[in-house]
């Protein structure tokens, strides 16, 4: 659903995000998402191995890393927002709006997918 500014907004209590890419954790606790450069199975079959395994590395900040660690395909986004509010307090205010924008960006980049609860 879009608001009057044209931005996508979700009912956080009804959607369940699920990761679509792998991730690694750095020594300082931050998450790096590994998105394949070549997604199409057709092209992956014909390209040399070094190109097939090439990935984009997307480095998340501490709050983005905390969100990614909470995305497990079981918790709805409302529960994730509550956990973030408890963990970061006023640093993440307004949590619902920030989480909705972050999840929208991840979804548009094909890093997560949504399921309805």
RABEL-V74778 format. One record per residue. N is the residue number from 1. PHI is phi in degrees with one decimal (none if undefined). OMEGA is omega as a letter, one per 20 degrees, with the letter a starting at -180 (999 if undefined). Layout:
n;phi;omega
N;PHI;OMEGA
N;PHI;OMEGA
This chain:
n;phi;omega
1;none;a
2;-106.4;r
3;-87.3;a
4;-69.7;r
5;-91.2;a
6;88.0;a
7;-83.5;r
8;-76.8;r
9;-127.5;a
10;-118.9;r
11;-84.5;a
12;-60.8;a
13;-80.0;a
14;-108.3;a
15;-109.1;r
16;-122.5;r
17;-79.0;r
18;-133.7;a
19;-69.0;r
20;-116.3;a
21;-128.2;r
22;-86.2;a
23;-146.4;r
24;-127.1;r
25;-107.9;r
26;-82.0;a
27;-64.4;r
28;-93.5;r
29;92.7;r
30;-81.4;a
31;-103.5;r
32;-119.3;r
33;-84.1;a
34;-113.6;a
35;-101.9;a
36;-60.2;r
37;-72.5;r
38;-109.3;a
39;-95.0;a
40;-64.7;r
41;-62.2;r
42;-60.7;a
43;-71.6;r
44;-61.9;a
45;-69.9;a
46;-97.8;a
47;-83.2;r
48;-60.3;a
49;-58.8;a
50;-63.4;r
51;-81.1;a
52;-65.6;a
53;-94.5;r
54;-69.7;a
55;-133.2;r
56;-85.4;r
57;-105.3;a
58;-109.1;a
59;-90.8;a
60;-98.6;r
61;-78.4;a
62;-58.7;r
63;-71.3;r
64;-61.1;r
65;-64.6;r
66;-64.3;r
67;-63.3;a
68;-60.6;a
69;-67.0;r
70;-87.1;r
71;-79.5;a
72;-129.4;a
73;84.9;a
74;-116.8;a
75;-85.1;r
76;-79.7;a
77;-66.3;r
78;-64.1;r
79;-66.0;r
80;-63.3;r
81;-61.7;r
82;-63.3;r
83;-64.4;r
84;-67.1;r
85;-61.6;r
86;-69.0;a
87;-76.7;a
88;-105.4;r
89;64.7;a
90;-70.3;r
91;-63.3;a
92;-109.5;a
93;-71.3;i
94;-83.6;a
95;-65.3;a
96;-64.8;a
97;-66.8;a
98;-65.5;r
99;-65.6;r
100;-60.9;r
101;-65.2;a
102;-65.0;r
103;-64.6;r
104;-63.3;r
105;-63.1;r
106;-64.0;a
107;-67.0;a
108;-67.2;r
109;-88.9;a
110;58.4;r
111;-99.1;r
112;-136.7;r
113;-130.4;a
114;-109.6;r
115;-124.2;r
116;-86.8;a
117;-78.3;999
